[in-house]
Amino acid sequence: LGFKMADGTTKTNNTAAGTEEQEDPGAALVGFLPQLDDYTPTIPDAVTMHILQRAGVNTQDPRIVRLVSLAAQKFISDIANDALTHCKMRGTGQSSRKTGKDRKYTLTLEDLAPALSEYGINLKKPTYFT
């Protein structure tokens, strides 16, 4: 169980051993960054570098680029997972012969729009689709 202290450190209470430890939040990042050297993100480094340069971020450190790629991958994954949840909730009233792993889902705008709105992204259909 950990607690965030006012000075920015994390205080961990280890009840099994009866000891208390203080951990620097930057230490976790320092330990995490070298692991990014061996990681290959889903979003290629060249794509992330291009987007970062267009946004005005100029970095040559591949670990920073991979960290941004990892954050973008998690963001997209969370949105896709929420859209799948919306799709499953919307389809609970439907009966189908396929159950369990046989069931395939299609990503639709009706499922994607509420998932995106949870993250503050408003999506509207163009007028010619309504």
Residue frames as a rotation matrix with the C-alpha (Angstrom) as fourth column:
LEU 1
0.591 0.807 0.000 0.00
0.807 -0.591 0.000 0.00
0.000 0.000 -1.000 0.00
GLY 2
-0.509 -0.841 0.182 1.57
0.851 -0.523 -0.039 3.31
0.128 0.135 0.983 -1.06
PHE 3
0.588 0.635 -0.502 0.90
0.703 -0.707 -0.071 6.90
-0.400 -0.311 -0.862 -0.10
LYS 4
0.150 -0.483 0.863 1.93
0.691 -0.573 -0.441 10.06
0.707 0.662 0.248 -1.97
MET 5
0.001 -0.256 -0.967 3.76
0.921 -0.377 0.101 12.44
-0.391 -0.890 0.236 0.36
ALA 6
0.841 0.366 -0.398 3.69
0.265 -0.921 -0.286 16.25
-0.472 0.135 -0.871 0.19
ASP 7
0.140 -0.879 -0.457 7.36
-0.483 -0.463 0.743 16.38
-0.864 0.117 -0.490 -0.83
GLY 8
0.304 0.073 -0.950 6.66
-0.951 0.082 -0.298 14.18
0.056 0.994 0.094 -3.89
THR 9
-0.786 -0.604 -0.131 8.00
-0.590 0.796 -0.135 10.91
0.186 -0.028 -0.982 -2.51
THR 10
0.271 0.838 -0.474 5.97
-0.528 0.541 0.654 7.75
0.804 0.073 0.589 -2.20
LYS 11
-0.490 -0.365 0.792 5.77
-0.870 0.265 -0.416 6.10
-0.058 -0.892 -0.448 1.18
THR 12
-0.014 0.418 -0.908 5.17
-0.414 0.825 0.386 2.36
0.910 0.381 0.161 1.08
ASN 13
-0.036 0.080 0.996 3.88
-0.984 0.171 -0.049 0.52
-0.174 -0.982 0.072 4.12
ASN 14
-0.280 -0.143 -0.949 4.95
-0.432 0.902 -0.008 -3.10
0.857 0.408 -0.314 4.02
THR 15
0.339 0.534 0.775 2.73
-0.919 0.012 0.393 -4.68
0.201 -0.846 0.495 6.65
ALA 16
0.872 -0.033 -0.489 4.13
0.030 0.999 -0.014 -8.20
0.489 -0.002 0.872 6.20
ALA 17
-0.010 -0.964 -0.266 7.65
0.667 0.192 -0.719 -7.16
0.745 -0.185 0.641 7.18
GLY 18
0.629 0.339 -0.699 6.51
0.765 -0.427 0.482 -4.29
-0.135 -0.839 -0.528 9.39
THR 19
-0.428 -0.831 -0.355 8.90
0.661 -0.556 0.505 -1.86
-0.617 -0.019 0.787 7.68
GLU 20
0.755 0.600 -0.264 8.30
0.284 -0.662 -0.694 1.39
-0.591 0.449 -0.670 5.86
GLU 21
-0.300 -0.830 0.471 10.14
0.852 -0.011 0.523 2.45
-0.428 0.558 0.711 2.69
GLN 22
0.409 0.353 -0.841 10.34
-0.120 -0.893 -0.433 5.77
-0.904 0.278 -0.323 0.86
GLU 23
-0.103 -0.356 0.929 10.61
0.851 0.451 0.268 5.67
-0.514 0.818 0.257 -2.92
ASP 24
-0.521 -0.152 -0.840 11.42
-0.203 -0.934 0.295 8.51
-0.829 0.324 0.455 -5.30
PRO 25
0.558 0.805 0.203 8.85
0.024 0.229 -0.973 8.75
-0.829 0.548 0.109 -8.15
GLY 26
0.532 -0.431 -0.729 11.66
-0.840 -0.377 -0.391 9.57
-0.106 0.820 -0.562 -10.59
ALA 27
-0.458 -0.747 0.482 13.42
-0.681 0.643 0.351 6.31
-0.572 -0.168 -0.803 -9.74
ALA 28
0.122 0.584 0.803 10.67
0.222 0.772 -0.596 4.30
-0.967 0.251 -0.035 -11.41
LEU 29
0.934 0.210 -0.288 11.06
-0.192 -0.386 -0.902 6.35
-0.301 0.898 -0.320 -14.60
VAL 30
0.126 -0.970 -0.208 14.84
-0.978 -0.157 0.138 6.00
-0.167 0.186 -0.968 -14.52
GLY 31
-0.511 -0.278 0.813 14.43
-0.297 0.945 0.137 2.22
-0.807 -0.172 -0.565 -14.26
PHE 32
0.395 0.796 0.459 11.79
0.258 0.383 -0.887 2.16
-0.882 0.469 -0.054 -16.99
LEU 33
0.639 -0.110 -0.762 13.58
-0.627 -0.648 -0.432 4.19
-0.446 0.754 -0.483 -19.68
PRO 34
-0.487 -0.863 -0.134 16.36
-0.781 0.362 0.509 1.64
-0.391 0.352 -0.850 -20.36
GLN 35
-0.397 0.421 0.816 13.70
0.229 0.906 -0.356 -1.02
-0.889 0.046 -0.456 -20.95
LEU 36
0.620 0.682 -0.389 12.38
-0.157 -0.378 -0.913 1.04
-0.769 0.627 -0.127 -23.87
ASP 37
-0.215 -0.780 -0.588 15.59
-0.856 -0.139 0.497 0.34
-0.469 0.610 -0.638 -25.85
ASP 38
-0.947 -0.186 0.261 14.50
-0.091 0.937 0.337 -3.28
-0.307 0.295 -0.905 -26.41
TYR 39
-0.170 0.975 0.142 10.80
0.333 0.192 -0.923 -2.52
-0.927 -0.110 -0.357 -26.91
THR 40
-0.971 -0.024 0.240 9.32
0.238 -0.235 0.942 -2.32
0.034 0.972 0.234 -30.41
PRO 41
-0.518 0.824 -0.230 6.10
-0.214 -0.385 -0.898 -0.27
-0.828 -0.416 0.376 -30.32
THR 42
0.042 0.658 0.752 3.11
0.764 0.464 -0.448 -0.88
-0.643 0.594 -0.483 -32.57
ILE 43
0.972 0.215 -0.095 3.35
0.125 -0.816 -0.564 2.68
-0.199 0.536 -0.820 -33.87
PRO 44
0.407 -0.882 0.238 6.66
0.858 0.280 -0.431 2.94
0.314 0.379 0.870 -35.79
ASP 45
-0.022 -0.540 -0.842 9.31
0.747 -0.569 0.345 5.36
-0.665 -0.621 0.415 -34.53
ALA 46
-0.865 -0.328 0.379 9.34
0.501 -0.573 0.649 7.22
0.004 0.751 0.660 -37.86
VAL 47
-0.056 0.928 0.368 5.61
0.590 -0.267 0.762 7.96
0.806 0.260 -0.533 -37.61
THR 48
0.602 0.250 -0.758 5.93
0.795 -0.277 0.539 9.14
-0.075 -0.928 -0.366 -34.01
MET 49
-0.407 -0.830 -0.382 8.97
0.702 -0.551 0.450 11.29
-0.584 -0.085 0.807 -34.89
HIS 50
-0.708 0.192 0.680 7.05
0.527 -0.498 0.689 12.91
0.471 0.846 0.252 -37.77
ILE 51
0.381 0.924 0.019 4.06
0.610 -0.267 0.746 13.70
0.695 -0.273 -0.665 -35.55
LEU 52
0.409 -0.303 -0.861 6.31
0.812 -0.309 0.495 15.03
-0.416 -0.901 0.119 -32.77
GLN 53
-0.691 -0.722 0.045 8.20
0.646 -0.589 0.485 17.26
-0.324 0.364 0.873 -35.23
ARG 54
-0.399 0.632 0.664 4.95
0.486 -0.469 0.738 18.64
0.778 0.617 -0.120 -36.64
ALA 55
0.669 0.657 -0.347 3.88
0.614 -0.225 0.757 19.42
0.419 -0.720 -0.554 -33.05
GLY 56
0.621 -0.482 0.618 7.15
-0.415 -0.871 -0.263 21.29
0.665 -0.093 -0.741 -32.44
VAL 57
0.756 -0.405 0.514 8.94
-0.374 0.376 0.848 18.68
-0.537 -0.833 0.133 -30.34
ASN 58
0.591 -0.648 -0.480 12.46
-0.510 0.161 -0.845 18.09
0.625 0.744 -0.235 -31.59
THR 59
0.456 -0.442 0.773 14.15
-0.695 0.366 0.619 15.14
-0.556 -0.819 -0.140 -29.85
GLN 60
0.078 -0.526 -0.847 16.79
-0.819 0.451 -0.356 12.72
0.569 0.721 -0.396 -30.99
ASP 61
-0.697 -0.289 0.656 16.44
-0.668 0.595 -0.447 10.38
-0.261 -0.750 -0.608 -27.99
PRO 62
-0.571 0.492 -0.657 14.78
-0.330 0.596 0.732 7.17
0.752 0.635 -0.178 -29.25
ARG 63
-0.789 0.282 -0.546 13.59
0.599 0.553 -0.580 6.34
0.139 -0.784 -0.605 -25.71
ILE 64
-0.678 0.562 -0.474 11.47
-0.176 -0.750 -0.638 9.49
-0.714 -0.349 0.607 -25.60
VAL 65
-0.519 0.475 -0.710 10.00
-0.830 -0.084 0.551 8.68
0.202 0.876 0.438 -29.02
ARG 66
-0.623 0.260 -0.738 9.18
0.117 0.963 0.241 5.15
0.774 0.064 -0.631 -27.87
LEU 67
-0.845 0.339 -0.415 7.68
0.427 -0.043 -0.903 6.48
-0.324 -0.940 -0.108 -24.64
VAL 68
-0.518 0.670 -0.532 5.34
-0.674 -0.702 -0.229 8.71
-0.527 0.240 0.815 -26.67
SER 69
-0.504 0.298 -0.810 4.57
-0.612 0.539 0.579 5.74
0.610 0.788 -0.089 -28.96
LEU 70
-0.809 0.167 -0.563 3.74
0.436 0.813 -0.386 3.59
0.393 -0.558 -0.731 -25.95
ALA 71
-0.734 0.562 -0.383 1.45
0.056 -0.511 -0.858 6.29
-0.677 -0.651 0.344 -24.51
ALA 72
-0.417 0.578 -0.702 -0.33
-0.898 -0.379 0.222 6.67
-0.138 0.723 0.677 -27.87
GLN 73
-0.646 0.140 -0.750 -0.68
-0.216 0.910 0.355 2.90
0.732 0.391 -0.558 -28.17
LYS 74
-0.845 0.345 -0.409 -2.25
0.524 0.384 -0.760 2.70
-0.105 -0.857 -0.505 -24.71
PHE 75
-0.609 0.632 -0.479 -4.60
-0.407 -0.767 -0.495 5.58
-0.681 -0.106 0.725 -25.52
ILE 76
-0.392 0.440 -0.808 -5.77
-0.864 0.127 0.488 3.91
0.317 0.889 0.330 -28.74
SER 77
-0.759 0.056 -0.649 -6.07
0.134 0.988 -0.071 0.56
0.637 -0.141 -0.758 -26.98
ASP 78
-0.838 0.466 -0.284 -8.21
0.263 -0.111 -0.958 2.07
-0.478 -0.878 -0.029 -24.21
ILE 79
-0.411 0.701 -0.583 -10.53
-0.790 -0.593 -0.156 3.69
-0.455 0.396 0.797 -26.76
ALA 80
-0.443 0.214 -0.871 -10.85
-0.621 0.627 0.470 0.44
0.647 0.749 -0.145 -28.73
ASN 81
-0.878 0.102 -0.468 -11.56
0.369 0.767 -0.525 -1.50
0.305 -0.634 -0.711 -25.54
ASP 82
-0.687 0.661 -0.302 -14.25
-0.090 -0.489 -0.868 0.99
-0.721 -0.569 0.395 -24.49
ALA 83
-0.331 0.556 -0.762 -15.81
-0.943 -0.227 0.244 0.82
-0.037 0.799 0.600 -27.97
LEU 84
-0.658 0.059 -0.751 -15.87
-0.150 0.967 0.207 -2.98
0.738 0.249 -0.627 -27.71
THR 85
-0.891 0.349 -0.290 -17.58
0.379 0.221 -0.899 -2.70
-0.249 -0.911 -0.329 -24.33
HIS 86
-0.463 0.744 -0.481 -20.20
-0.602 -0.663 -0.445 -0.37
-0.650 0.084 0.755 -25.84
CYS 87
-0.414 0.261 -0.872 -20.70
-0.794 0.366 0.486 -2.82
0.446 0.893 0.055 -28.70
LYS 88
-0.820 0.072 -0.568 -21.18
0.239 0.945 -0.225 -5.73
0.520 -0.320 -0.792 -26.32
MET 89
-0.778 0.560 -0.285 -23.60
0.169 -0.249 -0.954 -3.76
-0.605 -0.790 0.099 -24.13
ARG 90
-0.379 0.637 -0.671 -25.59
-0.847 -0.531 -0.026 -2.66
-0.373 0.559 0.741 -27.19
GLY 91
-0.303 0.188 -0.934 -25.78
-0.692 0.630 0.352 -6.23
0.655 0.753 -0.061 -28.47
THR 92
-0.938 -0.089 0.335 -26.80
-0.318 0.607 -0.729 -7.92
-0.139 -0.790 -0.598 -25.21
GLY 93
-0.129 0.980 0.152 -30.47
-0.565 0.053 -0.823 -7.99
-0.815 -0.193 0.547 -26.21
GLN 94
0.208 0.159 -0.965 -29.76
-0.962 0.213 -0.173 -9.72
0.178 0.964 0.197 -29.50
SER 95
0.459 -0.065 0.886 -29.91
-0.295 0.930 0.221 -13.47
-0.838 -0.363 0.408 -29.73
SER 96
0.270 -0.470 -0.841 -27.46
-0.952 0.002 -0.307 -15.21
0.146 0.883 -0.447 -31.99
ARG 97
0.953 0.029 -0.302 -26.36
-0.036 0.999 -0.020 -18.72
0.301 0.030 0.953 -32.74
LYS 98
0.095 -0.992 -0.085 -22.74
0.373 0.115 -0.921 -17.76
0.923 0.056 0.381 -32.29
THR 99
0.969 0.164 0.183 -21.65
-0.111 -0.370 0.922 -17.45
0.219 -0.914 -0.340 -28.70
GLY 100
0.674 -0.737 -0.047 -18.37
0.340 0.253 0.906 -17.07
-0.655 -0.627 0.421 -26.87
LYS 101
-0.273 -0.920 -0.282 -15.28
0.024 -0.299 0.954 -16.98
-0.962 0.254 0.104 -29.06
ASP 102
-0.363 0.185 0.913 -17.26
0.890 0.357 0.282 -17.58
-0.274 0.916 -0.294 -32.26
ARG 103
0.692 0.704 -0.160 -18.80
0.652 -0.705 -0.279 -14.10
-0.310 0.089 -0.947 -32.02
LYS 104
-0.468 -0.805 0.365 -17.10
0.882 -0.450 0.140 -11.40
0.052 0.387 0.920 -34.13
TYR 105
0.388 0.547 -0.742 -17.62
0.605 -0.758 -0.242 -7.71
-0.695 -0.355 -0.625 -33.55
THR 106
0.000 -0.313 0.950 -17.40
0.899 -0.416 -0.137 -4.84
0.438 0.854 0.281 -36.02
LEU 107
-0.563 -0.263 -0.783 -16.20
0.619 -0.763 -0.189 -1.40
-0.548 -0.591 0.592 -34.94
THR 108
0.058 0.665 0.744 -18.96
0.901 -0.356 0.248 1.05
0.430 0.656 -0.620 -35.83
LEU 109
-0.591 -0.220 0.776 -19.38
0.077 -0.973 -0.218 4.76
0.803 -0.069 0.592 -35.37
GLU 110
0.456 0.847 0.272 -22.25
-0.299 -0.142 0.943 4.11
0.838 -0.511 0.189 -32.94
ASP 111
0.793 -0.238 -0.561 -19.80
0.582 0.570 0.580 2.34
0.181 -0.786 0.590 -30.62
LEU 112
-0.198 -0.972 0.129 -16.79
0.905 -0.232 -0.357 4.58
0.377 0.046 0.925 -31.25
ALA 113
-0.081 0.208 0.975 -18.53
0.064 -0.975 0.213 7.93
0.995 0.080 0.065 -30.60
PRO 114
0.876 0.411 0.253 -19.46
-0.197 -0.175 0.965 7.25
0.441 -0.894 -0.072 -26.93
ALA 115
0.602 -0.731 -0.322 -16.02
0.796 0.518 0.314 5.74
-0.063 -0.445 0.893 -26.27
LEU 116
-0.312 -0.734 0.603 -14.32
0.754 -0.577 -0.314 8.84
0.579 0.357 0.734 -27.67
SER 117
0.288 0.503 0.815 -16.63
-0.082 -0.835 0.544 11.18
0.954 -0.224 -0.199 -25.76
GLU 118
0.905 -0.024 -0.425 -15.38
0.413 0.296 0.861 9.65
0.105 -0.955 0.277 -22.50
TYR 119
-0.005 -0.989 -0.151 -11.94
0.950 -0.052 0.307 11.04
-0.311 -0.141 0.940 -23.43
GLY 120
0.057 0.109 -0.992 -13.25
0.175 -0.980 -0.098 14.47
-0.983 -0.168 -0.075 -24.42
ILE 121
-0.934 -0.331 -0.136 -13.26
-0.091 -0.149 0.985 13.87
-0.346 0.932 0.109 -28.18
ASN 122
0.025 0.997 -0.074 -16.57
-0.237 -0.066 -0.969 14.79
-0.971 0.042 0.234 -29.77
LEU 123
-0.933 -0.287 0.219 -17.32
0.093 0.395 0.914 12.92
-0.349 0.873 -0.342 -32.97
LYS 124
0.000 0.954 -0.299 -20.17
-0.403 -0.274 -0.873 13.84
-0.915 0.121 0.385 -35.28
LYS 125
-0.078 0.073 0.994 -21.42
0.760 0.650 0.012 12.14
-0.646 0.756 -0.106 -38.39
PRO 126
-0.969 -0.188 -0.161 -21.20
0.029 -0.731 0.682 14.18
-0.246 0.656 0.714 -41.59
THR 127
-0.351 0.910 -0.222 -24.57
-0.639 -0.406 -0.653 15.53
-0.685 -0.087 0.724 -42.74
TYR 128
-0.138 0.326 -0.935 -24.78
-0.935 0.268 0.231 13.24
0.326 0.906 0.268 -45.75
PHE 129
-0.831 -0.150 -0.536 -24.85
-0.018 0.970 -0.244 10.15
0.557 -0.193 -0.808 -43.44
THR 130
-0.858 0.513 0.033 -27.85
-0.060 -0.037 -0.997 11.28
-0.511 -0.857 0.063 -41.39
